[in-house]
Amino acid sequence: MNDATSTAEAALVARLAERLGAAHVVSALTDIEPHLIESRGLYRGRALAVVRPRDVHEVSFVLAQCSEAGLPVVPQGGNTGLVGGGVPHGGVVISLARLNAIRGLDPVNATITVEAGVTLKTIQDAADEADRLFPLSLASEGTCQIGGNLATNAGGTGVLRYGNARDLVLGLEVVLADGRIWNGLKGLRKDNTGYDLKHLFVGSEGTLGIITAAVLKLYPKPKATVTAFLGCEGPQAALQVFERLREGAGDQLTAFEYIPRFGLELVLKHADGVTRPLQGEHAAYALVELSSPRADADLASVIETVLGAAIEEGLVEDATIGASEAQNAALWKLREMLSEVQGREGGSIKHDVSVPVSRVADFIVEASTACEAAMDGIRVCAFGHFGDGNIHFNLTQPVGMEKAAFLAEWERFNRIVHDIVHAYDGSIAAEHGVGLIKRDELKLYKDPVAIEMMLAVKAALDPRDTLNPGKVVALSPEAPAALPGR
Amino acid sequence: MNDATSTAEAALVARLAERLGAAHVVSALTDIEPHLIESRGLYRGRALAVVRPRDVHEVSFVLAQCSEAGLPVVPQGGNTGLVGGGVPHGGVVISLARLNAIRGLDPVNATITVEAGVTLKTIQDAADEADRLFPLSLASEGTCQIGGNLATNAGGTGVLRYGNARDLVLGLEVVLADGRIWNGLKGLRKDNTGYDLKHLFVGSEGTLGIITAAVLKLYPKPKATVTAFLGCEGPQAALQVFERLREGAGDQLTAFEYIPRFGLELVLKHADGVTRPLQGEHAAYALVELSSPRADADLASVIETVLGAAIEEGLVEDATIGASEAQNAALWKLREMLSEVQGREGGSIKHDVSVPVSRVADFIVEASTACEAAMDGIRVCAFGHFGDGNIHFNLTQPVGMEKAAFLAEWERFNRIVHDIVHAYDGSIAAEHGVGLIKRDELKLYKDPVAIEMMLAVKAALDPRDTLNPGKVVALSPEAPAALPGR
């Protein structure tokens, strides 16, 4: 514990240690270090202690104590967030890692009841064993925890067919700022007994309450899958192909991921064990997946019909269909490596944005042109969940530029890209959330009445502002300063 | 305007008439009569005036004026609700009927933007013309309005595949109690810019704000449909058949509606132009629909495979598959007539409940047994959205009993049925909402912290309690008394 710790704070930490056990209330810098840093290492926080309650009652105790003392509490799951939402500024970090039980799985109701600290991968595996699918799928699925996925309303590659994290939740157990426990763990498909409180907590980034358990929806497990990789002359053609696939495949279209030529070339340059999927180069690529719970669904003929017609009309220049699990995995790897390889090419300025699907191609073209005009040699890597209108609009530094000099331009490019997003009726925080990074920028683009309502709800549920203060909205003047917009 | 109207209230009504035009602020009893009664005629309210704003700005003006004056405002769409949520107790009724424009339809984004007063049927038709589907489907679709559908989070027969009304909303425009306008009319599939406010208003029954417009999701239009009607030995067998169909048909299973023998016999007895769908009688029937956006989807073979196996194993006793549109419509009519024919058989005590799907068969058996034990000759008509776990657990009076004497037992049967629902982790208000009818009963079954949060949210957004006061929750001691639980 550092020198600045007051007697009152020390007494509080002692009370927590008494209830949770000394082993689960740690203050030594070496122990708490991993909880102070943000996953990309961009920011570093500080905390009195990291506490690891074992159940909802201990979570309740910690929150009641901290609320009483007016001390901030920052919840953390796998600490894989990308917007500084888990960075503490004093107070206590509460790790949900020990709440890691799967409480039950009901295959007929198609639900699984899990505690907040269960990793996403563990839930996927449990569903799979029961011949079901839990469709949330993210790059960090091996380490991220479901509590964090829900608190941030995580997106990922399954959204096109199955929705965001919030769409997969039927019930929640939540501890409020003052320690009250809400038992809303219902597994119902229809329930109109009043306001839908679960949707308040999902996506609130730990600022309204701490999710300790959830009832999640499961789906029939896909028994047939086909994966294709196609090249076309640009985003407009890709959008038309997307439409054709949606018409032709309906619900069987379970992924449509967009990769620009520059992105694919980066993967081929920097990643190991990847091969060029199509002969020649194309301005735009798409990774397409169709799947069905019916083993006898003839997905190959569906995709061949659609792509055949699209090739005939010149919308698709070339395409390949995976002929085996291994080939499918190799095609997916090209998409999955995209985030990582950008770092190997130098500095990268990133934007997680969305627009209406009908405007996603126009958006990519307009925003790319604007960024290229703003800096000679900048390289646009706009990729991602095209079928959701969600683009990771990333900018790679010009060859030979100083990385730091490039990153110093972050705010300028935020304004260029986000102004265009706004003009397209889009969102400047599509799937990663607001956290501390986009909090103040939100005021530039969000309807002011929406922000007033957010503050009113925050004040109603956390009047002392002890739950992850300063994240998403700044209730008190003493809230931590927003982080630079990256 | 009645004699008790105060000078201040008269002045307010005059101000509203000045802004909206005298033709759209009516007070004569003959004019306002249709707005005072509940759709089943069970309750009768009173109001100073009915006002009919033409746009969101006029709605804002009305709400600001009423908030200032502390006068209640009750919003009404088609006034087809079943829980007394639209019954006024003084103050002003605000009809959304003149906000009836379809503002736009984007086929590629698969969205339609509509004002609150557009009828559900008009939206379905507009989607259909654009070769899309708006899947919300209710008995009252010709007269109910989308604002009311969203305010009550309507359910219906499309929920199994497409979700409740809330799942079909991407964005909202809402006027708050004090007249502030929230423009949240985004058509985005991913948007994590803060708390999800739209889900607060959907299902809040007009107590937190008045929805004036919405961006709704559209789906590919089904191009192939197969409808079947099957008989089996009881709800347990029906549940197993449901599971088989979900496994075999996946997303193509778009309806699974349950009808008990007594229900079918009532339809055959009282409805015109219906014929017995299967030879012989069966304890339980199900109406099943499979559909697909692919015209070449071989749905008949899917359902024949599943039902063939189920007949072989004795799970299904008999089944018929519609061979034409006309035959499909005839099978659906058997289900659609169910509500109406109960009224022709005498008094009916109704419960709109849900339980986990895995427990729906057990629930029907246990609740039926309990009701039959509680009154000699009572006839259980438990039917409905079996695949959602949502049962309309209705009770028809014994033959020869006085209707009024039977209905006097409503509260006693509420307790019997709802106690069992609660024991099954279910909901006592599955799709019709809370309104004034279930408000006080909610306290018996809902988590107390949930009710505290609902009150906190209500107080935060409508501190003067002028928006549909006393519905869902009672914020002020002066709130209207709850209506008898029916």
HADDOCK unambig.tbl for C-alpha pairs under 7 A between the chains (distance, minus, plus):
assign (segid A and resid 108 and name CA) (segid B and resid 243 and name CA) 6.99 0.50 0.50
assign (segid A and resid 108 and name CA) (segid B and resid 357 and name CA) 6.75 0.50 0.50
assign (segid A and resid 108 and name CA) (segid B and resid 358 and name CA) 4.99 0.50 0.50
assign (segid A and resid 109 and name CA) (segid B and resid 356 and name CA) 5.88 0.50 0.50
assign (segid A and resid 109 and name CA) (segid B and resid 357 and name CA) 4.83 0.50 0.50
assign (segid A and resid 109 and name CA) (segid B and resid 358 and name CA) 4.78 0.50 0.50
assign (segid A and resid 182 and name CA) (segid B and resid 447 and name CA) 6.98 0.50 0.50
assign (segid A and resid 182 and name CA) (segid B and resid 449 and name CA) 5.41 0.50 0.50
assign (segid A and resid 182 and name CA) (segid B and resid 450 and name CA) 6.27 0.50 0.50
assign (segid A and resid 183 and name CA) (segid B and resid 447 and name CA) 6.42 0.50 0.50
assign (segid A and resid 186 and name CA) (segid B and resid 425 and name CA) 6.64 0.50 0.50
assign (segid A and resid 187 and name CA) (segid B and resid 356 and name CA) 5.91 0.50 0.50
assign (segid A and resid 188 and name CA) (segid B and resid 354 and name CA) 7.00 0.50 0.50
assign (segid A and resid 188 and name CA) (segid B and resid 355 and name CA) 6.21 0.50 0.50
assign (segid A and resid 188 and name CA) (segid B and resid 356 and name CA) 5.36 0.50 0.50
assign (segid A and resid 188 and name CA) (segid B and resid 426 and name CA) 6.98 0.50 0.50
assign (segid A and resid 189 and name CA) (segid B and resid 388 and name CA) 5.53 0.50 0.50
assign (segid A and resid 189 and name CA) (segid B and resid 389 and name CA) 6.97 0.50 0.50
assign (segid A and resid 190 and name CA) (segid B and resid 354 and name CA) 6.54 0.50 0.50
assign (segid A and resid 190 and name CA) (segid B and resid 388 and name CA) 6.87 0.50 0.50
assign (segid A and resid 190 and name CA) (segid B and resid 390 and name CA) 6.80 0.50 0.50
assign (segid A and resid 190 and name CA) (segid B and resid 430 and name CA) 5.09 0.50 0.50
assign (segid A and resid 190 and name CA) (segid B and resid 431 and name CA) 6.29 0.50 0.50
assign (segid A and resid 191 and name CA) (segid B and resid 427 and name CA) 5.69 0.50 0.50
assign (segid A and resid 191 and name CA) (segid B and resid 429 and name CA) 6.13 0.50 0.50
assign (segid A and resid 191 and name CA) (segid B and resid 430 and name CA) 4.37 0.50 0.50
assign (segid A and resid 191 and name CA) (segid B and resid 431 and name CA) 6.49 0.50 0.50
assign (segid A and resid 192 and name CA) (segid B and resid 203 and name CA) 6.80 0.50 0.50
assign (segid A and resid 192 and name CA) (segid B and resid 429 and name CA) 5.26 0.50 0.50
assign (segid A and resid 192 and name CA) (segid B and resid 430 and name CA) 5.15 0.50 0.50
assign (segid A and resid 192 and name CA) (segid B and resid 431 and name CA) 5.71 0.50 0.50
assign (segid A and resid 192 and name CA) (segid B and resid 433 and name CA) 4.96 0.50 0.50
assign (segid A and resid 193 and name CA) (segid B and resid 427 and name CA) 6.96 0.50 0.50
assign (segid A and resid 193 and name CA) (segid B and resid 429 and name CA) 5.30 0.50 0.50
assign (segid A and resid 193 and name CA) (segid B and resid 433 and name CA) 6.24 0.50 0.50
assign (segid A and resid 193 and name CA) (segid B and resid 434 and name CA) 6.00 0.50 0.50
assign (segid A and resid 194 and name CA) (segid B and resid 203 and name CA) 6.90 0.50 0.50
assign (segid A and resid 194 and name CA) (segid B and resid 204 and name CA) 6.48 0.50 0.50
assign (segid A and resid 194 and name CA) (segid B and resid 434 and name CA) 6.64 0.50 0.50
assign (segid A and resid 194 and name CA) (segid B and resid 472 and name CA) 6.03 0.50 0.50
assign (segid A and resid 195 and name CA) (segid B and resid 200 and name CA) 6.18 0.50 0.50
assign (segid A and resid 195 and name CA) (segid B and resid 203 and name CA) 6.13 0.50 0.50
assign (segid A and resid 195 and name CA) (segid B and resid 204 and name CA) 5.41 0.50 0.50
assign (segid A and resid 195 and name CA) (segid B and resid 454 and name CA) 6.46 0.50 0.50
assign (segid A and resid 196 and name CA) (segid B and resid 199 and name CA) 6.51 0.50 0.50
assign (segid A and resid 196 and name CA) (segid B and resid 200 and name CA) 6.16 0.50 0.50
assign (segid A and resid 199 and name CA) (segid B and resid 196 and name CA) 6.51 0.50 0.50
assign (segid A and resid 199 and name CA) (segid B and resid 199 and name CA) 6.29 0.50 0.50
assign (segid A and resid 200 and name CA) (segid B and resid 195 and name CA) 6.18 0.50 0.50
assign (segid A and resid 200 and name CA) (segid B and resid 196 and name CA) 6.14 0.50 0.50
assign (segid A and resid 203 and name CA) (segid B and resid 192 and name CA) 6.80 0.50 0.50
assign (segid A and resid 203 and name CA) (segid B and resid 194 and name CA) 6.92 0.50 0.50
assign (segid A and resid 203 and name CA) (segid B and resid 195 and name CA) 6.16 0.50 0.50
assign (segid A and resid 204 and name CA) (segid B and resid 194 and name CA) 6.48 0.50 0.50
assign (segid A and resid 204 and name CA) (segid B and resid 195 and name CA) 5.42 0.50 0.50
assign (segid A and resid 220 and name CA) (segid B and resid 247 and name CA) 6.60 0.50 0.50
assign (segid A and resid 220 and name CA) (segid B and resid 250 and name CA) 6.63 0.50 0.50
assign (segid A and resid 243 and name CA) (segid B and resid 108 and name CA) 7.00 0.50 0.50
assign (segid A and resid 247 and name CA) (segid B and resid 220 and name CA) 6.61 0.50 0.50
assign (segid A and resid 248 and name CA) (segid B and resid 294 and name CA) 6.23 0.50 0.50
assign (segid A and resid 249 and name CA) (segid B and resid 294 and name CA) 6.89 0.50 0.50
assign (segid A and resid 250 and name CA) (segid B and resid 220 and name CA) 6.63 0.50 0.50
assign (segid A and resid 250 and name CA) (segid B and resid 293 and name CA) 5.77 0.50 0.50
assign (segid A and resid 293 and name CA) (segid B and resid 250 and name CA) 5.76 0.50 0.50
assign (segid A and resid 294 and name CA) (segid B and resid 248 and name CA) 6.22 0.50 0.50
assign (segid A and resid 294 and name CA) (segid B and resid 249 and name CA) 6.89 0.50 0.50
assign (segid A and resid 354 and name CA) (segid B and resid 190 and name CA) 6.54 0.50 0.50
assign (segid A and resid 355 and name CA) (segid B and resid 188 and name CA) 6.22 0.50 0.50
assign (segid A and resid 356 and name CA) (segid B and resid 109 and name CA) 5.89 0.50 0.50
assign (segid A and resid 356 and name CA) (segid B and resid 187 and name CA) 5.91 0.50 0.50
assign (segid A and resid 356 and name CA) (segid B and resid 188 and name CA) 5.37 0.50 0.50
assign (segid A and resid 357 and name CA) (segid B and resid 108 and name CA) 6.74 0.50 0.50
assign (segid A and resid 357 and name CA) (segid B and resid 109 and name CA) 4.83 0.50 0.50
assign (segid A and resid 358 and name CA) (segid B and resid 108 and name CA) 4.99 0.50 0.50
assign (segid A and resid 358 and name CA) (segid B and resid 109 and name CA) 4.79 0.50 0.50
assign (segid A and resid 388 and name CA) (segid B and resid 189 and name CA) 5.54 0.50 0.50
assign (segid A and resid 388 and name CA) (segid B and resid 190 and name CA) 6.86 0.50 0.50
assign (segid A and resid 389 and name CA) (segid B and resid 189 and name CA) 6.99 0.50 0.50
assign (segid A and resid 390 and name CA) (segid B and resid 190 and name CA) 6.80 0.50 0.50
assign (segid A and resid 425 and name CA) (segid B and resid 186 and name CA) 6.64 0.50 0.50
assign (segid A and resid 426 and name CA) (segid B and resid 188 and name CA) 6.99 0.50 0.50
assign (segid A and resid 427 and name CA) (segid B and resid 191 and name CA) 5.71 0.50 0.50
assign (segid A and resid 427 and name CA) (segid B and resid 193 and name CA) 6.97 0.50 0.50
assign (segid A and resid 429 and name CA) (segid B and resid 191 and name CA) 6.16 0.50 0.50
assign (segid A and resid 429 and name CA) (segid B and resid 192 and name CA) 5.28 0.50 0.50
assign (segid A and resid 429 and name CA) (segid B and resid 193 and name CA) 5.33 0.50 0.50
assign (segid A and resid 430 and name CA) (segid B and resid 190 and name CA) 5.10 0.50 0.50
assign (segid A and resid 430 and name CA) (segid B and resid 191 and name CA) 4.38 0.50 0.50
assign (segid A and resid 430 and name CA) (segid B and resid 192 and name CA) 5.16 0.50 0.50
assign (segid A and resid 431 and name CA) (segid B and resid 190 and name CA) 6.29 0.50 0.50
assign (segid A and resid 431 and name CA) (segid B and resid 191 and name CA) 6.50 0.50 0.50
assign (segid A and resid 431 and name CA) (segid B and resid 192 and name CA) 5.72 0.50 0.50
assign (segid A and resid 433 and name CA) (segid B and resid 192 and name CA) 4.97 0.50 0.50
assign (segid A and resid 433 and name CA) (segid B and resid 193 and name CA) 6.25 0.50 0.50
assign (segid A and resid 434 and name CA) (segid B and resid 193 and name CA) 6.01 0.50 0.50
assign (segid A and resid 434 and name CA) (segid B and resid 194 and name CA) 6.64 0.50 0.50
assign (segid A and resid 447 and name CA) (segid B and resid 182 and name CA) 6.99 0.50 0.50
assign (segid A and resid 447 and name CA) (segid B and resid 183 and name CA) 6.43 0.50 0.50
assign (segid A and resid 449 and name CA) (segid B and resid 182 and name CA) 5.42 0.50 0.50
assign (segid A and resid 450 and name CA) (segid B and resid 182 and name CA) 6.27 0.50 0.50
assign (segid A and resid 454 and name CA) (segid B and resid 195 and name CA) 6.47 0.50 0.50
assign (segid A and resid 456 and name CA) (segid B and resid 460 and name CA) 5.75 0.50 0.50
assign (segid A and resid 457 and name CA) (segid B and resid 457 and name CA) 6.38 0.50 0.50
assign (segid A and resid 457 and name CA) (segid B and resid 460 and name CA) 6.49 0.50 0.50
assign (segid A and resid 460 and name CA) (segid B and resid 456 and name CA) 5.75 0.50 0.50
assign (segid A and resid 460 and name CA) (segid B and resid 457 and name CA) 6.50 0.50 0.50
assign (segid A and resid 460 and name CA) (segid B and resid 460 and name CA) 6.18 0.50 0.50
assign (segid A and resid 472 and name CA) (segid B and resid 194 and name CA) 6.02 0.50 0.50
